[in-house]
């Protein structure tokens, strides 16, 4: 179960990511910022992400 109190609202997170990309020159204004809310349905590791030692 996701602890929603620890996850920023979708629009706030989108804004933070937008500002970070803009700061690093990856994007510029004018731009349309849009966000989606997705439900986790699975996942797949890329690299050694689980270290049980």
HUNORRA-V140840 format. One record per residue. N is the residue number from 0. PHI is phi as a letter, one per 20 degrees, with the letter a starting at -180 (none if undefined). D_CENTER is the distance of its C-alpha to the mean C-alpha in Angstrom with 2 decimals. Layout:
BEGIN
((N	PHI	D_CENTER) (N	PHI	D_CENTER))
END
This chain:
BEGIN
((0	none	17.97) (1	e	14.78) (2	e	15.70) (3	f	14.26) (4	f	15.78) (5	d	13.35) (6	d	10.09) (7	f	9.65) (8	g	10.72) (9	g	8.68) (10	f	10.63) (11	f	10.33) (12	f	6.60) (13	f	7.19) (14	f	10.24) (15	f	9.16) (16	f	7.17) (17	f	10.31) (18	f	12.67) (19	f	11.59) (20	f	12.06) (21	f	15.21) (22	g	16.48) (23	e	16.48) (24	m	18.18) (25	f	15.77) (26	b	16.09) (27	b	18.71) (28	e	19.99) (29	f	21.04) (30	b	17.82) (31	d	16.63) (32	d	13.22) (33	c	12.37) (34	c	9.76) (35	c	10.33) (36	d	10.37) (37	d	10.95) (38	d	13.14) (39	f	13.08) (40	c	16.21) (41	q	16.37) (42	a	15.12) (43	b	16.73) (44	f	16.95) (45	c	17.06) (46	n	19.54) (47	e	20.95) (48	e	18.12) (49	d	20.61) (50	d	23.41) (51	e	26.06) (52	e	28.63))
END
